[in-house]
């Protein structure tokens, strides 16, 4: 494609996304702002759910046709349960990279331009059929040359190559998204609930990191180091000599997809045990390493069979694709620890406090109703696994969801930085575990961690108390000597007290008090006189006239007298 043709395609893409956004905003403006003002609020409310569903379906079609960041936008929107209605998040939660692969000739040109040599020289063999195709790039199997294999100890590899021109497409998509975000700041209905420009910038940072394969390679190395020596976890090795910002070469670790239950059973692997290990590993990433794989969907996790005699279990989990990772800062991790302990203890008040500590729930929120709803939630559904929940009457779920959802949406909620990717990771983990084991109970997975965290907290508390006790003992030990020194100075007449400043300030306060008293007396005499004038004119007039004296004192007392400081 020539430069002129590419520019034309980018302009057409920009206009198409922008026109889609403009049409949808006009509909929101009409139904949510205009109709309620002309007395047709019931029409807007009655049609809201189907309108949201139609919007989500139309966006789904647009995203699949355009690819690029639009697929990512859909996935991003599906996780924003805090600001988007469930009709939208539900429709988009299954959106995957439903795009056709790039022709191999284009992939070859892009890879050779990055590597600086023909593929026939860079690799001993390169499969033209992609292993996987996504909106930002695609992966092909290959085999290293004899020299590279000897240097790295690897043979078969997977090569990820970015789609040609994806940088320009991402730039176009971010430009139009930023413009739409500025529009949304003028729609009060949206602006009151979400910082749209901030949301887009958060998304932009994640997207730009995802198309930088060197960043992904560094994340993969860090993940491998975090779990070095852990028999439960595996990750691919990076072939740095064949990796650039747009081409990533890594060891081929493909095995059984984690959601292929039949293949797991055929290999003699218990899917329920896989679910338990998967949950453990995700907890470890959050609370131990503070570095979380934020895109643990089935295509990014393999179950690799291993001899059970060496590990105690006959498999390990192998993670791939580290383009989307979540950092967990210390303050957020502390809040999440509090949250997990509260959930495990069915502590509604503690759960609300944790939400405020994390920053999800603003301190100004009236939490009494939320605590009541959480107590009801724990009392009715606490401790139930997915299998038990499936036996609950759906109407009971619906009634509780309506009441609870309306109440939560009325609260001042927000998602602080770093929480978006964590929520995505938790959502995918929960869904994966329940699909592997219908009886999977998230409470059972959380309680051992909560117990360990409580022990850690107790240990930290004992350390703090011991440190404070030592400090107090040190102060107490030195106190008699300090008291003896002060008494000695008093006996020797070396201790003096300068009270002149205190006396001057007391004099000023006393003067101010007198003036305030005069002001109150003036107001009382004036009002009293005014009330007496109709019935006892002489007395009323006298009081009004005499009230001038305390007024003069209140206004002019102290004028001209300079009080030294």
Secondary structure by P-SEA (a helix, b strand, c coil): ccaaaaaaaaaaaaaaaaaaaaaaaaaaaaaccccccccaaaaaaaaaaaaaaaaaaaaaaaaaaaccaaaaaaaaaaaccccccaaaaaaacccccccccccaaaaaaaaaaaaccccccccccccccccccccccbbbbbbbcaaaaaaccccbbbbbbcccaaaaaaaaaaaaaaaaaaaaaacaaaaaccaaaaaaaaaaaaaaaaacaaaaaaaaaaaaaaacccccbbbbbbccccccccbbbbcccccccccaaaaaaaacccaaaaaaaaaaaaaaacccccccccccccccbbbbbcccccccccbbbbbccccbbbbbcaaaaaaaaaaaaaaaaccaaaaaaaaaaacccccccccaaaaaaaaaaaaccccccaaaaaaccaaaaaaaaaaaaaaaaacccccccaaaaaaaaaaaaaaaaaaacccccaaaaaaaaaaaaaaaaaaaaaaaaaaaaaaaaaaaaaaaaaaaaaaaaaaaccccccaaaaaaaaaaaaaaaaaaaaaaaaaaaaaaaaaaccccaaaaaaaaaaaaaaaaaaccccccccccc
